[in-house]
């Protein structure tokens, strides 16, 4: 997501609105990171925290929805990666790859998906080594971009852009900030990654430390990538560049070599990110199956200790969504926004559990003085995620329901395996509301009221 921050923000607002947006997003996500840190410390018995916390606080069905929603959002994020790769290649081969959703782009994406699939099946250790190398390699072009923007920084240009510039359409500051909210959620996705892999931690404190350090590092980098381009070119020019917009923004500042460098960085970064999130997708399904929240089929591992069935389902779903981008009007931003909205439900439930835990006092026996602080932090995190749903708009909430309702089949499957009650009364109400929302969403898609 960081490679598209300049264009997405410049389309919506100037530096003033961007600063407000990052203050809101940074505060909200920091509170959420602190919730993950507190839960890792107070409930060390809970592994694979993202959905396990939801189950502990709100019951089996909400735990399932959290797991399924997080997995589905991760799948949609992987689809976005392939669209981004296609649009990056489209900078050099516009007729073949276009905006990343042409037939050739989709075919290349499908080949890549299954090449990664079979590499991961050979062993997670090999994939982890590749990911470490890629992580180092992708930081380099970002740092070069920050340095270049700093060297070419012009206060006059920054001042002219500060409130959007004279060419900013008449749009309230609230709407300007609102239009940036979903990408801020997207670029923070993964802040909970240490919690997902908590069962591997040598010390539980490492989970919280990794979460906070990751938050601080990426926030500083993302704010710099967002604000510095405003000092090198008019806002409208930045808004008009092709995706990935960081390449175009740097090209405006330093020339064509900047676009080439960032484009290469995007390809390396996205391939590495895709590898990491493929592993996380499989891990979420595997962990949910191990805790009986998903069918036991997905708890199976191959000889290399890779959750093979979970990986197969993940990449089949990713492939289907990649194919669907052919009919999307703006596949790039649509997949980015859907990924963000899908992640909000697990985040909301985790924050909600943080509130419940602080109120109950469980885990605070030796540190009772921390309860009040953690209750306030978790409350702010709940408020932030609810505001993000409002910012997303009704369209994306309805589409989220369209995706979650069919997933309930997996929940019913798992409950049948355990001969357990399907729904508690409150869970049945939740399912009913979601079913109505899904039907409205499907109707909107069929009538054209909702367009992907």
N, C-alpha and C positions, 0 to 999 in steps of 0.2 A: 503493500500500500504506500510506502514512503515514496516510491518512484512516481506516484501520481498526485502527491500532495500539492505541488505548485499550481497545476491547472485546475484541480477541483476547488481549491480555495479561491483562486483568482476569479473563477466563474461566479462564485457566490459572494465574495466580499473583498475588502481591502485589509491592510495590516491591522486596523483598529478592531474590526470584527473578528479577524483571525486570532488576535491576542485574547479577546473575550472567549472565543470558542475553545482555545487551548486551556485557558484558566478553568472553564467549566469541565472540559473533558479530563484535564490533568487532575483536578480535584476529585472528580467522580471515580476515575480509574485508580487513583492513589488510595482512596478509601476502600475500593474493592480489593486492591492488592493487600491492604492492611487486614481486611477480613480474611483473605486466604492465609495470611501469615498467622493471625490469631487462631484460626481453626486448626491449622497444622500443629500449633503448640498445645491447644486445649483439648483437641481430640486426636491424639497420635494413633489411636486405634483405627481410624478411618483412612483407608487408602483410596487412591483414584478419586480425589476429593470432589471434582466438579459435580458429578451426579450422586455420589455417595452422601454428600452433605444434604442434598435435596431430599433424598430418601429418608435420612435420619430425622429431618425436620418436618416433612410434609407427607410421608407415606410412600407406598410402593409405586403408585401410578405417577405421582409427581417426580419420583426418582427416575422412573422410566422415561418420562417426557424430557427430563433434563439430560439424560444420557443420549436419547435418540436425537434431541434437538442439537446438542453439542456435536454429536457425530455428523448429523446432516449439515450443520453449518460448516463443519470442517470439510465435508465433501464439496459444498458449494464454493468454499474458498479455494479448493484445488481446481475447480472448474475455472474460477477467475484467473488462476495462475496460467492456465493454458491459453485463455483469451488474451492475457497480457503478453505472453510469448508471441502469439500470432500478430498482435498489433505492433509489437516491437519489430518483428520481421517485416511487417507491412511498411515500415519506414524505408526499408531498402528494396522490398519487392511489393509495391502497392497493388499491382494487379492480381497477384497470387494470394496475398494474405490480407489485404485490406485492413479492416478494423479488428481482425482476429476471429471473425465468425464466418469466413468464406469456406467453401467446400474443401479447398486445399488445406486451409488452416486447421479444419476439424480433423482431416485425415492425418496430418502431422501430429496433432494432439493425441489422437487415439494410439498411434504408434508409440509415442512417448509414454503414455499412461501404462501400457502393457510392458514396455521395456523396463520401466521402474518396478513394475509389479514383480516380474520374474527376478530382478536383481535383489529385491527385498526378501523374496522367498528363500534366497540363498543364505540369509543370515543378517540379523540386526546389527551385529558388530561391524560388519563390512559397511553397512549403510551409515552407521554412526561416524566412522572414520571419514567417509566422503563428506558428510555433513559438517564436520569440524573444519575441513579444508575450505569448503564453500563459504562457511560463515566468515572466515578470515578474508577470503577473496572479495566478498561482496561489500565489506566495510570500506575497502580502499577507494572505490570510485565515489562513494558518498562523502568521505572525508575530503577528497580532492575537490568535489563540487562545493562543499562548504568553504574551503579555502579560496576557490576561484570567485565565488559570490562575494566573499569578504574583500578580496582585492579590488573587484570592480564595483564596490558599494558606493552609491551616490546618494547623499542625503536629500538632494533636491528631488530626485526621482521617487525616493521613499516617501517624502513629504507629500508629493502630488498624488501618490497612490493611497495615502494613509486612510482616507475615508472612502476609498473606492475610485477616486478620480472623477473628472468631469464627465466621463463616458459611462459612469455607473448608472444602470437603470434605476428608476425610482422604486426602491425597495427598502422596507423598514429594517433597522438594525437587527431586530428580533428575527425576521425572516432570513436575513443574511447569515446570522449565526446558525439558525436552524438548518439551513442548507448544507452546512459543513459537518453536522453532528454524526451522520452515519459513517463517514470516512474516518472520523476520529475513533469511533468504536472499532472499525475494521483494523486500523493500524495498531491498535492495542491488543488485538486478539493474540493469544499465546502468552499473555502475562501470567496466566495460570498454569503454564506448561509444567512447572516444577511440581505443582499439586497433582497433575495428571500422572506423573511418574513417581509419586511419593513413595511407592512401595520399594523403589530402588535406592532411596536415600540412606546413606550411612548414618546420618544424624538427622532427627526431625527438624532441628533448628535450621538445617541447610535449606529446607523447603521454603521457609519464610525469607531467609536471607537472599536466596536466588530470585524470589519474586520481587522483592524491593529493589535489589541491584539492577535487575532487568528493567524495571519500570523507570528508574532514574536515568539509566543509560539511553534507552530508546526515546524517552520524552525529550531530552536535550537535543538529540539528533533530529527528531521530527519537527520540533519548533524551529530549529535553524533552517532546515530545508524548506519550511513553509514561508518564513518571513524574509529571508535574505534575497530571494528573487525579486521581491517588490522594489528593491533598491537598484535593480539593473535594467529594468524594462517597464513600459507601461502595463498596467493591470490587464487591459484588454488584449494586449499582445500575448501575455502569458496564458490568459484564458483560452486563446485561440490555437495553441500549439497542439500537435497530435499526441496521443497517448503512446508511451509513458511520458507524461508532461515534464518531468525533471529533465529529460533529454532535450526537449525543445526549449525549456527555460534556460538551460546552460548554453545551448547553441546561440540564443539571443545575446548572451553575455560574452562568450569567448569565441564563438565561431563553430564550424561544423565538427571539429575534432571533439568538442564537448558532447555533442549528441551521439557520436560513435562510441565514445568511452562509456557513457551512461547506458547506452543500449546494450553493450557487451556486459556491463555490470548487471543490468536487469536480467539478462539471460542466465548468467551464473547464479544470481541471487534467487531468482524464481525457481530454477531447477533445484537448488538446495532447499528452499522453503517447501517445495512440493514433496521432496523426500522426507523432510521432517514431519510434515503434516500427514503424509500417508502413514507414517509410523504412529502418529497420535491417533488417527482415525481407527486404525486396527487395535491400538491399545485400549481405546474407550469401549469398543464393542467387546473385546476380550474380557476386560475387567468387569463390565456389566453382566456378561454371561457367567463369569466366575461367581458373582454375587447373586445369581439367579434373577437378575433384572432383564436379561435377554435370553433367548433360547440357548440351551447348552451347546448347540451346534457350533456357536461362535467362540466357545472356550477351548476348542481344539487347537493344538500346536503341531507343526510338522517336526521333522527330525532336527531342524536347525533352530527350534524353539521360537518360531515365528507363528503368530496367530493366523494361520493360513486362510481359514474360512472367513474370518473377519476381513482380511485383506481382499479376498475375492469379491465379497459383497460390496465393499467400499469402492473398488475400481469399476465394477459393473455399473454402480449408481453414478459415479463420476463420468463414465463414458456416455451414459444416457443423457445426462445434463449437458455435456459438451456437444452432443449431437443436436440438442434442443436449441442451442445458441444460434443455429442457422436461421431460425425464425424470429429471433429477438431484434427489436428495433435498436437497442443500445446494449449489447451483451456485456460490454465492459463494466459499465456503471450498474447495470441491473444485478449482475452476479455479486459485485462488491456490496451493494446495499442489502441484498438478500442474505448474504453471509453475516453481515452485521446484525440484522434483525433476528436471525435464528440463534445467534449467540446470546442475545439479551435475556431469553427465558432462563437458561442455566445460570447466568450471572444474577438475575433477580432472585432465584431460589437460594443460591449460595448466600447472598446478602441477607435474605430473610432468615436463613438458618443462623446466621451470625447474631441477629437480633434475638432469636429464641434462645440461643445458647447463653448469651450474656444475661438475659432475664432469668434463666433457670439457675445459673450459678454452677452448672456442671463443668468441671475442669478448672474452676477458679478457686478450688479449696485452699490452695497455697498462695494465691494472688488475688484475694477478693477486692483489693483496691483498683484492679484493672477492669472490673466489670462495667463501671460507669463509662469509662473511656471507650471501651469496645462497643458498648451499646450505642453510643453517639456515632461512632465511625460506621457501624453496620447500618444504622438508620439513614445516614447520609447516602450510603451506597444504594440502599433500597430506593430512596427518592431519586437518585441519579438515573438508575436503570428505568424507572417508571417514566421519567422525563424523556429518556431516549426513545421509548415506545411512542410517546406523543409526537416527538420530532420526526420519527419514521413515517407516521401517517397511517391512515386506515388501510390503504392499498396493501402495504407490506405486512400489516398484522393479519389481514384476511388471507394473503398468500401463505403466510406462516402456518395458519390453520389448515390450509389445503394440503400442505406437506406433512403436518403432524398427524392428522387423522388416519391416513393409510398406515402410518407407522404403528398405530395401536394394534395392528394385526400381530406384530412381533410380541407385544405385551401379552395379548391373549394367548399366544402360543406358549410363552414362558410360564404363564399362570396355569395353563392346562398341564404342562409337564410336572408341575409341583402339586397338582390337585388342590390349588388354593383358590380362595374367593376372587372373582374377577375384579369387582369394584366395591369399595366402601361407598356408603351413601353420598358423601361429599365428593368422592372421585367420580361418581356417576354424573353428578351435576357439572363438574369440570368438563367431562367428556361431551355432555349434551351441549354445553355452550360452544365448545370447540367445533362440534359437528355442524351447528347452525352457521357459525362463522365460515367454515369450509364450504358449505353449500352456497352461501352468498358469494364467496370468492370464486367458486367454479362458475356460477351464473355470470359474474362479472367478466370472467375470461371468455365465456361463450358469446356474450353479447358485445364484447369489445369495450365495455366500460373500464375494465382493467387490462392494461397492455404491458407485457413484459419487456 
